[in-house]
Amino acid sequence: MKTTVLSLMLLLAIPDWALACQPCAAELDWRQTAREADVIVIGRQFFAGPTKPKGGPDWIDLKVDEELAGEAISEVVRVNSWDGMCAYGIELPNRDPHIVFLTETNLARTKAHYSSVALGCGAKSFAIVDDHVVMDKTRMPLAEFIAEIQALRK
């Protein structure tokens, strides 16, 4: 009993910033992510929640410009972003349009409706620049990308 109490006291004494983020057992490529996603949208960050030290915002409000697969619950949805210092959710660097892959969730802490696919172990979002989807060093015309998503989701 004393060991259990001591272990619990030590665990509670560790600050949340000291807990390591869990690595992905396997990474999903964007095609696998598209198959797993509940909703895929073109959207942009509308508002960001409070930012914690050594991390990012707890959540973002995402303005849905277009639904590519599935149906978003509203025109603006709350999306999980950071969990402490771990970027498990969606983080958009600016208010420019992005392809965003979402999975339904119900997080009481942030009241988020959606989060990233596979707890951040899949593609999260891709910027849209000059009518092209930018995936790392690859650019694909937006119309071609949308057609590929629709083919994957059949």
LINKA-V451456 format. One record per pair of residues at least 12 apart in sequence whose ideal C-beta (glycine too) atoms are under 8 Angstrom apart, sorted by sequence separation. I is the first residue (numbers start at 1). J is the second residue. If there is no record, write none. Layout:
# LINKA-V451456
<<I;J> <I;J>>
This chain:
# LINKA-V451456
<<48;60> <63;75> <64;76> <90;102> <102;114> <103;115> <123;135> <133;145> <47;60> <48;61> <63;76> <64;77> <102;115> <103;116> <46;60> <47;61> <62;76> <102;116> <103;117> <128;142> <45;60> <46;61> <61;76> <62;77> <101;116> <102;117> <103;118> <45;61> <46;62> <61;77> <62;78> <101;117> <45;62> <46;63> <61;78> <62;79> <44;62> <45;63> <60;78> <61;79> <43;62> <44;63> <59;78> <60;79> <43;63> <59;79> <41;62> <43;64> <44;65> <59;80> <60;81> <79;100> <101;122> <42;64> <43;65> <58;80> <59;81> <101;123> <41;64> <42;65> <58;81> <79;102> <89;112> <101;124> <41;65> <42;66> <57;81> <58;82> <90;114> <100;124> <101;125> <41;66> <56;81> <57;82> <77;102> <80;105> <90;115> <100;125> <41;67> <42;68> <56;82> <89;115> <90;116> <99;125> <40;67> <41;68> <55;82> <80;107> <88;115> <89;116> <98;125> <99;126> <39;67> <40;68> <62;90> <88;116> <98;126> <40;69> <55;84> <98;127> <99;128> <39;69> <40;70> <46;76> <52;82> <55;85> <59;89> <60;90> <62;92> <72;102> <80;110> <97;127> <98;128> <39;70> <41;72> <51;82> <54;85> <55;86> <56;87> <60;91> <68;99> <88;119> <89;120> <96;127> <97;128> <37;69> <38;70> <39;71> <49;81> <52;84> <55;87> <60;92> <65;97> <70;102> <78;110> <80;112> <88;120> <96;128> <37;70> <39;72> <48;81> <52;85> <78;111> <79;112> <87;120> <91;124> <92;125> <96;129> <57;91> <78;112> <79;113> <80;114> <86;120> <90;124> <99;133> <34;69> <56;91> <78;113> <79;114> <80;115> <89;124> <90;125> <17;53> <77;113> <78;114> <79;115> <80;116> <17;54> <77;114> <62;100> <73;113> <99;145> <45;92> <44;92> <45;94> <46;95> <45;95> <44;95> <58;109> <59;110> <44;96> <58;110> <59;111> <62;114> <44;97> <59;112> <43;97> <44;98> <42;97> <43;98> <42;98> <42;99> <43;100> <41;99> <42;100> <40;99> <41;100> <40;100> <40;101> <41;102> <49;110> <40;102> <39;102> <21;85> <22;86> <37;101> <38;102> <39;103> <19;84> <21;86> <37;102> <38;103> <39;104> <21;87> <37;103> <38;104> <17;84> <21;88> <34;101> <36;103> <16;84> <17;85> <33;101> <16;85> <30;101> <39;114> <38;114> <68;146> <37;117> <69;149> <36;117> <68;149> <69;150> <36;118> <68;150> <33;117> <69;153> <33;118> <37;122> <36;122> <42;128> <28;117> <33;122> <34;123> <28;118> <32;122> <33;123> <30;122> <28;121> <29;122> <30;123> <24;118> <27;121> <28;122> <29;123> <24;119> <26;121> <27;122> <28;123> <24;120> <25;121> <30;126> <22;119> <24;121> <30;135> <40;149> <34;149> <31;148> <35;152> <34;152> <35;153> <34;153> <31;152>>
